Amino acid sequence: MASETGEHGRRRPISVNPLLGEADPVSGVKTVLPRHTLPDAPTTPSTASRLIRDELMLDVNPRLNLATFVTTWMEPEARALIGDAADRNLIDRDEYPATADMEQRCIAMLGRLWNVPGQEHPVGTSTVGSSEACMLGGIALKRRWTHRNAVRHAAGARPNLVMGANAQVCWKKFCNYWDVDARVVPMEGDRFHLGAEQAAEACDENTIGVVAILGSTMDGSYEPVADICLALDALQERTGWHVPVHVDAASGGMIAPFLEPQLEWDFRQARVASINTSGHKYGLVYPGIGWVIWRDGDALPEDLVERVNYLGGDVPTFTLNFSRPGAPVIAQYYNFLRLGHQGYRAVQGALREVAMYLAEQVEALGCFRLLTRGDQLPVFAFATTDDVTRFSVFDVSRRLREFGWLMPAYTFPANRQDLGVLRVVCRNGFSLDLADRLVEDLRSLLPWLRRQPAPFHGPADATSFHH
């Protein structure tokens, strides 16, 4: 039988402080609420709110969370807009035409930012996040392949999708959910993402596309989109196979256009069919909002778009969700108006400055080696040097939690599972002062770690870490 204390004590009812709830006037028994079943009767708004706020104190301080890419701070004006628009259902376009129009304006802004060729009204949609946007991009790739290869598909040919081992888990989910073979190119040596040559070698006549990642979750590096496109051009010349590219720009899609406008990773590459980004990452919006844009109408087959009229008007829809909140779209539009090109350039440039400074400070400690330096995404990964034998990156991650920092430690995927790393994500609100404090805390830990006889923690003890 489970213990009634500690973690298993969560099976007990929720105990309510007498100051928050009223005692039974007859028995004097304090108020309790069930934890995993609906209460029999209502409780007061203030009591319910206080109980939840007390429990939320156990969460990590979002500003000290160096693991997540997701926005943890917005201006008060944006927060107020989100609250005011919390009741907007984005799909109900007839009832909320202003919200729907803001979505279309955001799509137009992103299309121009990513150089959609000659389109006044780019083809795209908002989503609940980049995972849904990736799914939609993948579905369009598969449907286009099916149209081109109807006979082979009817005969049982299995479509496949090429990606690097560093691809976010949503791509493996896509392949699993939509019956596509995942052609995962492993890491090799110091190549920690998909290379152009490796991408072309993994393709065949059943490849629906190649996923190129502008900003790897693993280390913040950009995959060489232009080189991948060139390699696929050469492949088509040799074989006749047309393999389109989807750019997963979940993070880099809102970094590169402002800091490296000369980098041709977007629709300037003729082979790029679609691009996604996370508005709730470096789009600087609270979760959840994502975007996906297609090159043109041909890249998004018409038979994937459904139309409904039971909400009023003719509503075309191509999303996995039907009803979804309009507030994140309004928040994204606020940021676009509020910041503009210059504002985004300033914010993202400041983040990169902090990331590169912090990477230099970590390297200067002498027991860590940098894998990346924060000069692409404002993200960097580092490992211990070869002469460090008494502690592991997992020990460092555990000890930093004592100071309130959440810095993920993890191993790389095939074929570099031998490499354990720490990763730092710099987001809006992470200042140079906080970077100095992190380095100070890390420096103070090193004498203790060096006195260990051997590493205490390994990959099996890694703390949970979410993208």
Buried (B, 14 or more C-beta within 10 A) or exposed (E): EEEEEEEEEEEEEBEBEEEBBEEEEEEEEBBEBEEEEEEEEEBEEEBBEBBEEEEEEEEEEBBBBBBBBBBBBBEEEBEEBBEEBEEBBBBBBEEBEEBBEBBBBBBBBBBEBBBBEEBEEBBBBBBBBBBBBBBBBBBBBBBBBBEEBEEBBEEEBEBBBBBBBBBBEBBBBBBEEBEBBBBBBBBEEEEBBBBBEBBBBBBBBBBBBBBBBBBBBBBBBBBBBBBBBBBBBEBBEEEEBBBBBBBBBBBBBBBBBBBEEEBBBBBBBEBBBBBBBBBBBBBBBBBBBBBBBBBBEEBBBEEEEEEEEEBEEEBEBBBBEEEBBBBBBBBBBBBBEEBEEEBBBEBBBBBBBBBBBBBBBBBEEEBBBBBBBBBBBBBBBBBBEEEBEBBBBBBBBBBBEEBEBBBBBBBBBEEBEEBBBBBBBBBBBBBEEBBEBBBEBBEEBBEEBEEEEEBBBBEEBBBEBEB
